[in-house]
């Protein structure tokens, strides 16, 4: 099915949103997000998936989810005039900063395997960097934020895969065991460290070089990116529908480091739009990696966010305008009657989904991502 026909079909379902509709939707979504804050001190927006540690949502998901949602509130317009949003961010900041003493987030207790604590380092750092960039660090928490930010940045680099480079939340047993690099996780970690370096924090350039080298090994000759690999990937054309999120995320990260180009970025975005229907089939469904493309539901908003970012990196303003409009049409199809977005079967994950949707819509007005120099 052509992109034009796909879009035409969606227009029959719901009209294309104009700027006023999108701005209103962002405001409604952020208000809903603030109402969803929970936890002992009402400072959390935990991401919920099927994975549990001791029967509970892992601490990495609690920090990561809170950080992503917090950043979306900072990116939405009007933060300065919404005391309720400011109070929500203060509580979230206190919670994210407290994570540095959590035993289940320490590298010293990491043993490999399936473990999401490195996600906490990635997005915890990103949220705190956003606080500094937007000059929104809550009063009285300046030193606390700086200390926590340094810890998250340092810890994220410790989670680098030994000998191979990059990051993966599903590794072979043993912290020092070489393992496959994730084309899903590595781009997000790279961009966090690009931002940290640009804002004056210490980042080991060799960690970046190894991660970029490893990420390039994930790229196939037809523009696909494998879910994880430890050696040069082979051509996997038939799997592109399940790889479009990794494609836009990886090409964007490589582009910011001078290792991709406009043509590759545009191909990744157009493939995302072309195969969006395959992602939609798995959104808000049970299970994780199911055939034929092994797409997990949680891949949906991750992919949308990175597609929106890749669009803004394109050279041609015509390409940006055209593809941005198509992405917003797609995004509009999955907005609920309550004004939220969710790619899971868990109600609380509407906070995460709505946050990613808000940041996707706000991508043109957000600070541009920092390049690696």
C-alpha positions as CSV (number, residue, x, y, z in Angstrom):
1,X,0.0,0.0,0.0
2,X,1.4,3.4,-0.9
3,X,1.9,6.1,1.7
4,X,-0.6,8.4,-0.1
5,X,-3.3,5.7,-0.1
6,X,-2.5,4.9,3.6
7,X,-2.9,8.5,4.6
8,X,-6.1,8.9,2.5
9,X,-7.6,5.9,4.4
10,X,-6.8,7.5,7.7
11,X,-8.3,10.8,6.6
12,X,-11.6,8.9,6.1
13,X,-11.4,7.7,9.7
14,X,-10.3,10.9,11.3
15,X,-9.5,14.3,9.7
16,X,-6.0,15.5,9.7
17,X,-5.3,17.6,12.9
18,X,-4.5,21.3,12.4
19,X,-2.1,23.2,14.6
20,X,-4.9,24.4,17.0
21,X,-6.1,20.8,17.4
22,X,-2.6,19.5,18.1
23,X,-1.9,22.3,20.7
24,X,-5.2,21.6,22.4
25,X,-4.5,17.9,22.5
26,X,-1.0,18.5,24.0
27,X,-2.6,20.6,26.8
28,X,-5.2,18.0,27.6
29,X,-2.7,15.2,27.6
30,X,-0.3,17.0,30.0
31,X,-3.2,17.8,32.3
32,X,-4.1,14.1,32.3
33,X,-0.5,13.1,32.9
34,X,-0.3,15.3,36.0
35,X,-3.4,13.7,37.4
36,X,-1.9,10.2,36.9
37,X,1.2,10.9,39.1
38,X,1.3,8.2,41.8
39,X,3.6,6.5,44.4
40,X,4.2,6.9,48.1
41,X,5.1,10.6,47.7
42,X,3.1,11.0,44.6
43,X,6.3,11.6,42.6
44,X,6.1,8.7,40.1
45,X,4.8,7.8,36.7
46,X,6.0,4.2,36.6
47,X,6.1,2.5,33.2
48,X,4.3,-0.8,33.4
49,X,5.1,-3.9,31.3
50,X,5.0,-7.6,31.8
51,X,8.5,-7.8,33.3
52,X,8.6,-8.0,37.1
53,X,11.3,-8.1,39.8
54,X,10.1,-9.9,42.9
55,X,6.6,-9.6,41.6
56,X,6.8,-5.8,41.4
57,X,7.4,-3.2,38.6
58,X,11.2,-3.0,38.5
59,X,12.8,0.1,39.9
60,X,14.3,0.8,36.5
61,X,10.8,1.2,35.0
62,X,9.8,3.4,37.8
63,X,12.7,5.8,37.3
64,X,12.6,5.5,33.5
65,X,8.8,6.1,33.2
66,X,8.9,9.0,35.6
67,X,11.8,10.6,33.7
68,X,10.2,10.3,30.3
69,X,6.9,11.8,31.5
70,X,8.6,14.5,33.4
71,X,10.5,15.6,30.3
72,X,7.3,15.8,28.3
73,X,5.8,18.2,30.8
74,X,8.9,20.4,30.4
75,X,8.6,20.3,26.6
76,X,5.0,21.3,26.6
77,X,4.2,25.0,26.4
78,X,3.0,27.0,29.4
79,X,5.0,25.3,32.1
80,X,5.8,28.6,33.8
81,X,2.1,29.4,34.3
82,X,1.0,26.0,35.7
83,X,1.9,25.6,39.4
84,X,0.4,22.1,39.4
85,X,2.8,21.0,36.7
86,X,5.7,22.6,38.6
87,X,4.8,20.8,41.8
88,X,4.5,17.5,39.9
89,X,8.0,18.1,38.5
90,X,9.4,18.9,41.9
91,X,8.0,15.6,43.3
92,X,9.3,13.7,40.2
93,X,12.7,15.3,40.6
94,X,13.0,14.3,44.2
95,X,12.1,10.7,43.3
96,X,14.5,10.4,40.3
97,X,17.3,11.9,42.4
98,X,16.6,9.4,45.2
99,X,17.2,6.6,42.8
100,X,21.0,6.9,43.0
101,X,20.9,5.1,46.4
102,X,18.5,2.4,45.3
103,X,20.3,-1.0,45.5
104,X,18.5,-2.4,42.4
105,X,20.0,0.4,40.3
106,X,23.7,0.0,41.2
107,X,26.2,-1.3,38.7
108,X,28.0,-3.1,41.6
109,X,25.0,-5.5,41.9
110,X,24.5,-6.0,38.2
111,X,24.8,-9.6,37.0
112,X,23.7,-9.3,33.4
113,X,20.7,-11.2,32.0
114,X,17.4,-9.4,31.5
115,X,17.7,-6.3,33.6
116,X,16.3,-2.8,33.0
117,X,18.4,-0.8,35.4
118,X,20.5,0.8,32.6
119,X,17.3,2.3,31.2
120,X,17.0,4.2,34.5
121,X,20.5,5.6,34.0
122,X,19.7,6.6,30.4
123,X,16.4,8.3,31.1
124,X,17.1,9.5,34.6
125,X,20.1,11.4,33.2
126,X,18.0,12.7,30.3
127,X,15.3,14.1,32.6
128,X,17.8,15.9,34.8
129,X,19.6,17.3,31.8
130,X,16.2,18.6,30.5
131,X,15.7,20.3,33.9
132,X,19.0,22.1,33.5
133,X,18.5,22.9,29.8
134,X,15.0,24.3,30.4
135,X,16.3,26.1,33.5
136,X,13.6,24.3,35.5
137,X,15.5,22.8,38.3
138,X,13.2,23.2,41.4
139,X,14.4,25.8,43.8
140,X,16.5,24.2,46.6
141,X,17.3,21.1,44.6
142,X,20.2,22.5,42.5
143,X,22.9,20.5,44.3
144,X,20.8,17.4,44.6
145,X,20.1,17.4,40.8
146,X,23.8,18.0,39.9
147,X,25.0,15.2,42.1
148,X,22.3,12.8,40.8
149,X,23.0,13.8,37.2
150,X,26.7,13.0,37.6
151,X,25.9,9.6,39.1
152,X,23.4,8.7,36.3
153,X,25.8,9.7,33.5
154,X,28.7,7.8,35.1
155,X,26.6,4.7,35.8
156,X,25.2,4.7,32.3
157,X,28.8,4.5,30.9
158,X,29.6,1.6,33.3
159,X,26.7,-0.4,31.7
160,X,28.5,-0.4,28.4
161,X,28.8,-3.9,27.0
162,X,32.4,-5.1,27.6
163,X,34.7,-5.4,24.5
164,X,31.7,-4.9,22.1
165,X,30.3,-1.5,23.0
166,X,26.8,-0.1,23.2
167,X,24.0,-1.2,25.5
168,X,21.4,-3.9,25.9
169,X,18.9,-4.7,28.6
170,X,18.9,-8.4,27.6
171,X,22.5,-9.5,28.0
172,X,24.3,-12.8,28.6
173,X,24.9,-13.6,32.2
174,X,27.7,-11.8,33.9
175,X,28.5,-8.1,34.0
176,X,31.8,-8.6,32.2
177,X,30.6,-11.0,29.6
178,X,30.6,-9.7,26.0
179,X,27.1,-9.6,24.6
180,X,25.1,-8.4,21.6
181,X,24.5,-4.7,21.1
182,X,20.9,-3.6,21.0
183,X,19.9,-1.5,18.0
184,X,16.8,-0.6,20.2
185,X,18.6,0.7,23.3
186,X,21.9,2.0,22.1
187,X,20.6,5.0,20.2
188,X,18.8,6.4,23.2
189,X,21.8,6.0,25.4
190,X,24.0,7.6,22.8
191,X,21.8,10.7,22.6
192,X,21.7,11.0,26.4
193,X,25.5,11.1,26.4
194,X,25.7,13.5,23.5
195,X,23.5,15.9,25.5
196,X,25.6,15.4,28.7
197,X,28.8,16.2,26.8
198,X,27.2,19.3,25.2
199,X,26.2,20.5,28.7
200,X,29.7,20.1,30.1
201,X,29.5,16.8,31.8
202,X,32.2,14.2,31.6
203,X,31.7,11.6,28.9
204,X,34.4,9.1,27.8
205,X,34.8,9.5,24.0
206,X,35.9,5.9,23.7
207,X,32.6,4.7,25.1
208,X,30.9,6.7,22.4
209,X,33.2,5.4,19.6
210,X,32.7,1.8,20.6
211,X,28.9,2.3,20.8
212,X,28.8,3.9,17.3
213,X,30.9,1.2,15.9
214,X,28.6,-1.5,17.4
215,X,25.5,0.3,16.2
216,X,26.8,0.4,12.7
217,X,27.2,-3.3,12.8
218,X,23.4,-3.6,13.4
219,X,22.7,-1.8,10.1
220,X,22.0,-4.1,7.1
221,X,22.6,-3.3,3.4
222,X,18.9,-2.4,2.9
223,X,18.7,0.0,5.8
224,X,17.3,-2.4,8.4
225,X,18.7,-2.5,11.9
226,X,18.8,-5.8,13.8
227,X,17.3,-6.0,17.3
228,X,20.7,-7.1,18.6
229,X,24.0,-8.2,17.1
230,X,27.6,-8.8,18.0
231,X,28.9,-8.9,14.4
232,X,28.1,-7.4,11.0
233,X,24.3,-7.9,10.3
234,X,23.1,-9.5,7.1
235,X,20.4,-8.3,4.8
236,X,17.0,-8.9,6.3
237,X,14.5,-7.1,3.9
238,X,11.5,-9.1,5.1
239,X,12.0,-7.9,8.6
240,X,11.9,-4.2,7.9
241,X,8.3,-3.8,9.2
242,X,9.5,-4.9,12.6
243,X,12.6,-2.8,12.5
244,X,11.3,0.7,11.6
245,X,11.6,2.0,15.2
246,X,15.2,0.9,15.4
247,X,15.8,2.3,12.0
248,X,14.7,5.9,12.8
249,X,16.3,5.9,16.2
250,X,19.6,4.4,15.0
251,X,19.9,6.6,11.9
252,X,19.2,9.7,14.0
253,X,21.9,8.8,16.5
254,X,24.4,8.0,13.8
255,X,23.5,11.1,11.9
256,X,24.3,13.3,15.0
257,X,27.7,11.7,15.1
258,X,28.4,12.2,11.4
259,X,27.9,8.5,10.5
260,X,24.6,8.7,8.6
261,X,23.1,11.0,5.9
262,X,20.0,12.6,4.8
263,X,19.1,9.8,2.4
264,X,19.3,7.2,5.1
265,X,17.3,9.3,7.5
266,X,14.6,9.9,4.9
267,X,14.4,6.2,4.0
268,X,14.0,5.2,7.7
269,X,11.1,7.7,8.1
270,X,9.3,6.7,5.0
271,X,9.6,3.1,5.9
272,X,8.2,3.9,9.3
273,X,5.1,5.5,7.7
274,X,4.8,2.7,5.1
275,X,4.8,0.0,7.7
276,X,3.1,1.8,10.5
277,X,0.1,-0.5,10.1
278,X,2.2,-3.4,11.2
279,X,3.1,-1.6,14.4
280,X,-0.6,-0.6,15.0
281,X,-1.6,-4.3,14.8
282,X,0.4,-4.9,18.0
283,X,-0.4,-1.7,19.9
284,X,-2.2,-2.3,23.2
285,X,-2.1,-6.0,22.8
286,X,-1.0,-8.8,25.0
287,X,2.3,-10.6,24.5
288,X,5.6,-9.2,23.5
289,X,7.6,-10.4,20.4
290,X,5.1,-12.1,18.3
291,X,5.5,-13.2,14.6
292,X,5.7,-12.5,11.8
293,X,7.8,-9.4,12.6
294,X,8.4,-10.0,16.4
295,X,7.0,-6.5,17.2
296,X,6.3,-5.8,20.9
297,X,3.5,-3.4,21.9
298,X,6.0,-1.2,23.8
299,X,7.8,-0.5,20.5
300,X,5.0,1.7,19.2
301,X,5.6,5.0,21.0
302,X,9.3,4.6,21.1
303,X,9.2,4.4,17.3
304,X,6.9,7.4,16.9
305,X,9.1,9.6,19.0
306,X,12.3,8.7,17.1
307,X,10.5,9.0,13.7
308,X,9.4,12.6,14.7
309,X,13.0,13.4,15.7
310,X,14.4,12.0,12.5
311,X,12.0,14.2,10.5
312,X,13.4,17.3,12.1
313,X,16.9,16.4,11.2
314,X,16.1,16.2,7.4
315,X,17.8,18.8,5.2
316,X,14.8,19.8,3.1
317,X,12.1,21.9,4.6
318,X,9.6,20.4,2.1
319,X,10.5,16.9,3.3
320,X,10.1,18.0,6.9
321,X,6.8,19.6,6.4
322,X,5.3,16.7,4.4
323,X,6.6,13.9,6.6
324,X,5.8,15.7,9.8
325,X,2.2,16.2,8.7
326,X,1.9,12.5,7.9
327,X,3.3,11.5,11.3
328,X,0.8,13.7,13.0
329,X,-2.0,12.1,11.0
330,X,-0.9,8.7,12.1
331,X,-0.6,9.8,15.7
332,X,-4.1,11.3,15.6
333,X,-5.6,7.9,14.8
334,X,-4.7,6.4,18.1
335,X,-5.7,9.2,20.5
336,X,-8.4,8.0,22.9
337,X,-11.7,9.8,23.6
338,X,-10.2,10.9,27.0
339,X,-7.3,12.6,25.2
340,X,-4.5,10.1,26.0
341,X,-2.3,7.7,24.1
342,X,-1.3,4.2,25.2
343,X,0.5,1.3,23.6
344,X,0.0,-1.2,26.4
345,X,-2.9,-3.0,28.1
346,X,-2.0,-1.4,31.4
347,X,-4.0,1.8,32.2
348,X,-1.1,3.5,34.0
349,X,1.1,3.3,30.9
350,X,-1.1,5.9,29.3
351,X,1.2,8.4,31.1
352,X,4.2,7.1,29.2
353,X,2.3,6.8,25.9
354,X,0.9,10.3,26.2
355,X,4.3,11.7,27.1
356,X,5.9,10.2,24.0
357,X,3.0,11.5,21.9
358,X,3.3,15.0,23.4
359,X,7.0,15.1,22.7
360,X,6.5,13.8,19.1
361,X,4.0,16.6,18.4
362,X,6.3,19.2,20.1
363,X,9.5,18.0,18.4
364,X,9.7,21.0,16.0
365,X,9.6,23.5,18.9
366,X,11.9,21.5,21.3
367,X,15.5,22.1,21.6
368,X,17.4,20.4,18.7
369,X,19.4,17.3,19.8
370,X,23.1,17.8,20.3
371,X,25.6,16.4,17.9
372,X,28.7,14.5,19.0
373,X,31.8,16.5,18.2
